[in-house]
């Protein structure tokens, strides 16, 4: 298995069940040297410790990973999340910026960067990143969700509901998407162009819904 795949597995295990049980399991693996790789065991332990709220111990595990010279966007994300949990927001943002210069296409780093900007009150910066990314990856519902969250932080209700509508549309939940656009129409804070875009998208989705209902009826015949 590749290192990334092993790290994903370690993360899944670290996030299952009670945090303390996961901590004990990874500690036992390291103590008894029964692991696929030393790096994945320390990564899993760091993740479990972060979940358990033991930030100092998690920091020691990240330091171990750094000494092992393991290069992975997952380790950068973990380190940044740990810094945020400790209230060191500027250090977290620095990690995200540097990591994204090395792994520009890594979506998890991008998500984390937007969340970190929001958590530090920099909604304008978050909007800049989220807008650019949703244009590049227009089919990513998670990015549209972050865009909706960013607009909510800025108090832009029309845009918030419009972005949330895209989340639902991409997941095939057309009725929920239509309802979000109808809320956007009544939000009362959009300009002419924004509201025109909402009306246009609403017509598109309603037409798609009619088409899908027609196809479903045909299939039943």
N, C-alpha and C positions, 0 to 999 in steps of 0.2 A: 504493500500500500504506500501511496505517496505521503509525505509529511503532512500536507494540508488535510488529506482525508483522515489521517490519524488524529490530527488536532480537532477536526470536526467531531469525531467520535468521542474524544475526551471531553469536549465541551458539552455534548449531549448528556454524557454520564454525569458530569459535574452539576448539570441543571435539573437532574431527576431526583425525586424524593427529598428527604430532609437534608439541608446543607451540611449538617455536622456528620451525617452518615457518609456523604460523598467525600468529605475531608478525610475521615478515617480510612476510607477505602484507598484513596490515592496515597495517603501517608504509609499505609501498609505495603502498597505496591513498591514504593521507593525504598522502604526499609528492607523488604525481602528481595529487592531487585527483580521483581517479576513484572516487567513492562515491555511493550513493543519497542519503545525508545524512551530514553531518559527525559528528553524534551517534552514528549506528550504527557508523561506522568507529572512533571512539574507544572506544565500548563494547566492540566486538569485540576491539580491541587490549588493553583492560584485562583482559578475560576470558582472552585468550591469555597475557598476562603473569602473571596469577594462576596459571594452570596451569603456567607455566614456572618459577614460584617467585620471579619478580622483583617482589617486593612494592612496593619503592620506586617503580619505573617504573609499576606498576599504579595506585599511589596518585596519581601525577601525572596519569594519564588520567582517573581519577575526578574529580580537581580540575577538569580541563578540562570534563568533563560538567556539573559543578556551575556552572561559569562560563557554560555555554551555556543554563543554566536549563531543562534538560529534566526534566519531571516524569514519572516512571514507577516503578512498583513494582519493575521489573526492575533499575533503577539502585540502588534502596535495598537490594535483596537482594545485589547485587554488592558494594556498599560494606560491608555487614555481614559478608559472607563474607570479604572482604579483611581487615577488622579482626580477625576470629577467627583467620585464618591468621597474623596478626602477633602474636597473643597478647593482643590488646586486647579481652577478652571483654565487659567492662562497656560499652565504646563500641559494640560490636556489638549488645548487648541494647538499648541506648538507641535505636539506629537502627531496630531491629525494632519497638520499642514506638511510636515516633513514626510510623513508616511505616504500622503497622496502625491507628493512629487516623485516618489519611488514606485508607487502602485496606483497610477492615475485612474485605472479602470476598475478598481476594487469598490464594489457597491457598498459593502458593509462599512468601509472607512468613510464613504460619502455620507451614508445615513448617520453615522456617529458624529461626523463633523457638523452636520445640520443640527442634530439634537444638542450638541455641546454649545453651539452658537445661541440656540434658543434658551438653554438653561442659564447662560450668562447674560441674558437680556439683550443680546444683539440680534433682534428679530430682522433688522434691515440686512445684516450680513447673511443671515440664514435664508432670507428671501432671494438674495442675489445668487447664492449657491443652488438652492432648490429650484429656482426658475430655470437656470441654465441647464441643470441636470434633467429636469422633466422635458425640456425641449430635445435633449439628446436621446433620452430613454423614455419616450412618450408612452411606451407600453408597460411601464413599471408602476403598479398600483401603490407600492410602499412609498415611492417618491411623491406621488400625488397626495398621499396621506400626510406626508411631512409638509408639503406645500400648503395643504389645508390648515394644518396646525400653525404654520408660520403666519398665514393670513389672519388666523384667529388671534394670534398674539399681537398683530398690528391693528386689530379691530376692523379689518376689511371683510365685512360679512358676505357681500355678494361674491367676492373672489374665494372666500373660504368655502362656501356651499358649492360653488362651481367646481373647485378642485375636488371636493368630497364626492361630487357627482361622478367625476372621472374614475375615482377609486371603485365605485360600485359598477360603473359601465364596464370597466376592464375585467371585473369579476363576473360579468354576465348578469348582474342584479339590476335589470333595467328599471323596474318599478321604483326601487330605492334611489336610483340615479335621477329619475324624473322628479321624484319628490324633493330632492336636494335642489334641483334647478328651479322648482316652483317656490321653494323657500328663498332662493337667491333673488327671484323676481320681486319678492315682497320685502327684501331686506332694507331697501330705501337708501343705500349709501353708494350705489354704483353710478358711473357716468353713462352717457348715451351709448358709447362704444361697448362698454362692459355688458350693459343690459341687452344690447343688440346681439352680442355673442352668446349670451345666456338664452335668449329667445330662439336663435338659430340652432343651437345645440339641442334645445328642448324639442324642436320640431323634428330634428334628425332622429333622436332617441324614440320619440313617439311613433315615427314611421317604422323604425326598426322593430319596435314592440308589436305593432300591427302585423308586420311581415312574419315575425316569429310565431305569433298566435295562429296565423293563416297556415304556416308550414306545419305546425303541431296538429292542427285539425286535419290537414291533408294526410299526414302520417298515420292518423287513427283510422282513416277510411279503409 
